[in-house]
Amino acid sequence: VTAFLPYVLYSTGLEHMESSKASILASVEPVVSALFGVFVFHETLSFWGILGIAMVLGAIVILNVKLKKR
């Protein structure tokens, strides 16, 4: 269940978006895991961990911004 269900959901999601965007959005999983560890288990994040989280979230924001064509 823990391997099959995510695979099926990811494959279904690929039908509705570009694979390049899907791979970036799948990068949110480690961010959620890190934040879960911080808030639930009181782990500490290093500067590099915070920077990595910011970069992943920044990439997701950039992907979702609609640019006007000139």
N, C-alpha and C positions, 0 to 999 in steps of 0.2 A: 504494500500500500504506500509506503513512504517513498518508493522509487517510481512505481508505476503511475500513480495519480499525478505527481508533478510533471512527469514526462507527457502524459496525455494532455494536461492543461496547457503546457508550453507549446506542444504541437498544434493544438486547437487555436491558440493565440497567434501562432505564426501564419495562419490562414487569413488573419485580419490586419496584419501589419508587415512592414518590411523586416527582413531578418536582421539587418544592421541595427534597427531600433530595438528589436526584441532582445538582442544580446546586451545592449546597454541597460535596458530595463531589468534584465535578469541579474544585473550587477547590484541591484538593490538588496538582494538576499544577504550578502555579507554585512551591509550597512545595518539592516534590521537586526541581525544576529549580534553585532557589536553593541548597538544601543540597548538591546535586550540584556546583554551581559552587564552593561553599565548600570541600568536602572533596577534590574532584578537581583543581580549578584554583587553589585557594588564594586565592579572591576574598574580599573583606571584606564584611560585612553592616553596614549602618548601623542606628541605633536604630530607625528607621521600618521597615526590613526585618524586623528581629527582632520588632517589635510586630505587624506584619502576619502573620507566620508564626504567632505565638502566638494571634492572633485567629482565624485560619482553623482551627487545630487545636482551639481552644476551642469554636468553633461545631460542629465535628464531634463533640466529646465531648458537648456539650449535646444534639445531635440523637439521640445514642445512649443517653442516660439515660432510663430508664423511670420516669415519675412515677406515683405511686399516686393513684388517683381517690378523692376523699373521699366 
